[in-house]
Amino acid sequence: MARNDNPFHVASARQAARLRFAITRRLSLAFVLCLGTACAGYAQIPDAQPVNPDATPAARALLHDLDTISGHATIAGQHNFPNTVSRYSDRVYDLTGKFPGIFGQDFGFAAGDDKDSTLGRPSMIDEVIREYRSGAVIALTWHAVRPTDDEPVTFRDSVQGHLTDWEWQQVLTPGTDLNNRWRRQVDRIAGYLKELQDAGVPVLFRPYHEINGNWFWWGGRPGPNGSAALYRQLYDRYVHIHHLNNLVWVWNVNSPNGTSAGPVADYFPGAAYADVLTMDIYEPYRPDFYSSMVALADPIHKPIALAEVGAMPSLDTLAQEPRWAYFMMWSGMAEGYNTPDQLQATFHATNIINRGDPRLSAPLPAPTAPPGPGDVQAGAEVRALLGKLAEAKGNGTLAGQTVAESANPASAEVQAIVAATGKMPAVVELDLTGATDAKTLLAQVRGATQQGQLVLLRWTPPRPSDNAATGALTDFEWQQLLEPGTDLNRRWEAQADAAAALLRPLADAHLAVLWSPYPASNATSPAPNAAFPPSNAKVTVNWWAGRPGPAGSRELYLKLHERLTGHGNLHNLAWVWEAAPPSFIPGGNNGLEDFFPGALYIDAMTLDTETLGGGRRFPLDRLLSQFAGGKPFGVRVATGVPPADSLARETNWRWIVLSPAASSSDAIKAFYADPHVLAAPQK
C-alpha cells in the first residue's frame, strides 16, 4: 500500500478515522486488482496528486480527503448566494440538526440588494473563513461576467449572454483589448481568493461551471480552442501569475442531454488542469451519468463529485454509485426538491459526512505571517513593512504625523512632538506632489527608516488637463483620460512617469513605503470629511474623485497600479487605498463599494476623516473592516487630537496620522501618553 501513516502514532480520533478509511479503500481497490492476477503483486494505488505542484498543505489535505472518502462516503453540501451569507446552510441545520459538510458560495455579478450582488463579497469572504474554521469544506462558484461587460450586470443579459466567434478569439489572444478586459475581470476575483490563501483556507474552486452547456457565455464550445482553452487560460493566470496555491481545481459539466449540453469528454481541459471531475444533475439520476464520469476519471486517478443538484442522490443511489465524493444542493432547493424525511434520513446516514466529521481533516492553523502584498513581484522590503503593521495588531495603534509639503521627516512638526513627549511618531506622512528632487526624497525616506519610522507617501497630483490644483474634469475629458493614445491620456502617463522617477531611487535602495495615490476618491462634497455636509453640495473635492462604477475613479487607480508596477517596474510600494467616510445624507460622500479597486490591488486601507470619536453611531474602524478583510488599515485625522477614549473603543486601527497643526502640546502629551498609542522604537 502506498501509505506512510503509522497506526500506532495517530495523534487524534479524527486522524485515526481518516487512516482507517484510507486503508480500507486501498485494500478494497487492491482486492479488485488482485482479481485476474492471482495477487501475484498487485499494482500500487497512488494518492491523487494536486495539479498545482505548489499547492498548500491545506489544499493537499482537502484533495486527499476527497480521494480517500470516494467509494465509501459522501460529503453533503449546500450552496448559498453571496448576499445571503449562510442562510441556506443554516436552514439545513434547522431541518436536520446537522450543518452540511460543504459550504458553497458564489462571487456574484448583480447590483444593489440582489441575492447575487457583488456587494456581498466582503461578508461572504468573512463567512467562508468562519465556516472553514468550524470544520466545513469550502466550495466556491463564479458566475463570471461576460468580458465585454462591466460589473454589475443582470444574469440573462451578461452571464447568459453570448460572444461572437471573433470576440471569443480576442479573449484568448494575449494583448487584445478583450483579453485585457478578461484579465482585469479575473484579477478582481483573484484578490478575494488571495485573502482566503492568506487566511489559510483551501477552496474547491469551480470556474466556468457547466462548461458543456450552451447557456453561459463561456460554455458550449468544444474543441482545442473552445471552452476548455478558456479554463486552461484561467488556470495558468491564477497558478503561474497570481500564485494562488490554495485552490483545488474543480472541472464541471452538466449532465449531457444531447441538445443543450454536449458530451463531457469534448470539454475536458486535460489531466494537468483538474483535480476533481464533477457533474451537475437536475434531472433523474441515470447510471450512464455516473459511468461516464468514472470512465473519464479512473485512468487519470481523479475523484468525482456532484457539484450541483436540486434533489439529493438517494441513499440507494449512493450505494450503487459510491464514488461521488460530495454533492451540493443549490440555494433554496433543499426543501423544494427533497422531503423532510429524505433530509433527515440522508443527513443522519452513516455514509454521509457533515461539518466537523472526523473523517475530514481538521482545519489547519491560520498562517502567522501577515497577508502578502497584492503585487506578486513585491520585494522582501514590502513584506517586512507589512509585517511591522501586523505586529501592531492587538498591541495598539502606531502614532503618525503629517509633515508639511517638501519638509524633512525630522521637521518642525516632528521636533515639536519630540520636545513635548520625548517620543517620535512611528509613521511619517509626506505628499509626493510637493517633492521635486528624487535625491532629497531618498534622503528623507532613508533617514526616517533608519530611525525606525514607516513612511507614508500620499500623492495628490494636479489636474492633467492644465495642471490646475483643483477643479473637476468634464465627462468627455474623463473618457479621454482613460482612453489609450489620446492626448490627455499621454499627459496622464507623463504625470505618472514623473512620479515613478521620484520613486525609482527608493526602489533601487530597497526602501519600501506606504503609497497612497488619489486619496478620498469617494468624496463628493466641498467638505468631504464633515459629519453633516450641506445637502445641496455636489462638487468634487479632487479631480479624480466622485466617479463611481467600473469606468470611474476606481479605474484610474487601477491604471496607475498597472503603470507603476508594469511600465515603471516599481515593486517597493505597499499600496494604500484611501477613502472618505461615507455619508447617509443627500449630497454627502459616496459609499465605498463603487470605488473600492479590489483586494488584489491594495495592501492596506486608510480613512481620511475630520475627527475621530465624537459619539458616532457606527465606529469607523468597523466600517473599514468590512472591505479590508485581513489587510491592515489606518486613519488620517484632519482636525485636532482624538478624544482620550477613542482608541480604547476603536481598537482595529493599525496607525493614526495627525495633521501638522493637530493641537496644543498638552493634547499631544496626552495622546502619546495613551497606552494604546505606539511611538517609534527608541534608538
ABEGO torsion letter per residue (X at the ends): XBBABBAAABABAAAAAAAAAAAAAAAAAAAAAABGAGGAGBBBBBBBBBABAABBAAAAAAAAAAAAABGABBBBBBBBBAAAEAAAAAAAAAAAGBBBABBBBBAEABBEABAABAAAAAAAAAAAAAAAAAGBBBBBBBBBBBAABBOBBBAAAAAABBBBAAAAAAAABBGBAAAAAAAAAAAAAAAAAAAAAAAGBBBBBBBGBGAABAABAABGBBEAABAAAAAAAAAAAAAAAAGBAABBBBBBBBBBAGAABBBAAAABAEAAABABBBBBBABBBBAAAAAAAAAAAAAAGBBBBBABBABBBBAAAAAABAABABBBBBBGAAAAABBAAAAAAAAABAABBBBGBAABBBBBBBBABBBBBABAABBAAAAAAAAAAAAABGAEBBBBBBBBBGBBABBAAAAAAAAAAGBBBABBBBBAAABABAAAAAAAAAAAAAAGBBBBBBBBBBBAAAGBABEBBBAAAAAAAABBGBAAAAAAAAAAAAAAAAAAAAAAAGBBBBBBBGBGAABABABAABABBBAABABBABAABGBBEAABAAAAAAAAAAAAAAAAGBAABBBBBBBBBBBABBGBBBBAAAABAEAAABABBBBBBABBEGGBABBAAAAAAAAAEABBBBBBBABEBBBAAAAAABAABABBBBBABABBAAAAAAAAABAABBBBBBX
